[in-house]
C-alpha cells in the first residue's frame, strides 16, 4: 500500500503580478483511508507547534467530525491552542473557514473544501490577509 501526497500553493494560475497571494495552500492526499489517517494527525501536530499565541483552527464538514476528532486525539494536539469547529447546515464550511481566517485569532486554519475555484481562492486569500493567517485545504482521494 502506498500513499501519494502533494502539497502546493493553491493558486498556480495566472494572476495579476501585484496581487498578494500565498496565504492559501492545499494538501492533496491519495491512498487507502488507513494510511491517510496516519499522516494527517502528524501534519496537524506539526502545525500545532507554532510558537505564536494564536490558535490552530480546524474546520471540518459534518461527515468528517468523528474521524477528525479521532485524528485530534491521535496527534495529541495541545488543546490549549487548538480550536475545533464543525460546519452545519446553517453555516457552510466555506463561511466558517472565512470567519476563522479573518478574525485574526488563528495562525493557521485547516479545512476540507471539496473544490476550490478562482472566486473561492480570492475569498480565502482576502480573509487570510485580513486576519494575518494562513489557510490549508486538505483534499482527500481515498482509494479502496
N, C-alpha and C positions, 0 to 999 in steps of 0.2 A: 504494500500500500504506500502511496506517496501523496504528497500534497504540493500544490503549486501556490506560491504567494507572490503577489505583485503589489508593490507599494509605489504610488505615483502621485504627483501633483494632479489634482482633479482636472485642471484645465491645461491641456497641451494644444488647445485650439488657437486659431488666430485671434488676437485681441489688440486693442489699442495700446501702443507702446508706453503710454503714460498711465495706464490703469494700474492700480495697486492690487496685485493678486498674490497668491501664495499662502494664504491662511487656511485653505481647504485642500485636504488630501484624501485619498481613497486607498484602502487596502482591499484587494480582491483575492479571495481565497477559493481554491478549487480542490476538492478532495473529499474523502469519507468524513462523515459527521464526527466520528470519534477522534480523528486527528485534528479537525478544526477545534474541537472542544479542548484540546490540549495546548493549542497555540494561542488562542485568543486571551485566556487568563494571563499568560505571560506578558502579552503586549499591554494589557490593562495595568498589570503590576508595574511595568516599566514607566508607563505614563503617570502612575500614581506617585512616583518618586520625585516629582518636580519639587524644587525647594521653595517655591513661592508660597504665599499664604492663601492661595486660591484653590478652588475645587477642581478635581477631575469629575466631570459630569457625564453620566452615561444615560442616553435617551434611547429606550428600546420600544419596539412595537409590542402590542399586547400579546401577540402569538409567541414572542421570544422571552417573555417575562420570566418564566420558570427556569429556562435554560440560562438566561443571563444571570439570574440570582445564583444559580449553581456555579457559574464561572466566577462570580464575585467572591463566593466562598472559597473556591479552589485557589484563587490567586492571592488570597489573604491580603486584600487591599486594606489600607488604612481607612477605617470608616469615619475617622475624624475629618478626612479631606476628600471623601468621595460622596457625590450626590447621585442618587439613582432615581430616574424619572421614567414613568411608563406612559406612553401616549394612550389616549382613549378615543372613543368615537366623537366626543365633543372637541377635543384638541388633537389635531393631527400631529404626526411625528415631525413633519417639517416645521409646523408652528412652534412646537415645544423646543425643537432644536434652535430655531431662530431666537426665541426668547432667552434661552440659556446662553447663547453666544453673546448677544448684545447687552446683557445685564452687567458684564464685566466681573462677575464673581468666579468665573472658571478660567483656568489656563487652557484647558482642552475640553471640547465637547465631542463625545463619541456617539455616532448614530448609525442606524441601519436603514438608510433610504434605498429602495429597490432600484430607482432610476433617477439620475440627476441630469437634467438638461441645462442649457446655457442660462436660462432665466433663473433656475434654482441655484446654480452656482453663483450668479450675481447676488441673489438674496443672501446666501450663506457668506459670501465674501464681505458684503456690506455689514452684516450683523457681527461677523468676527472682527472686522476692523473697528466698529463702534465699541465693542467690548474688549478690544485688545486681547483676543483669544484666538485659538485655532480650532478648526473642525476636522474630524476624521470620520469618514464614512466607511463602514465595513460592508462589503458586498460578498455574500457567501453563495458559492455554487456547489451545493452538496452533490457528491457522486455516490450513488448507491452500489 
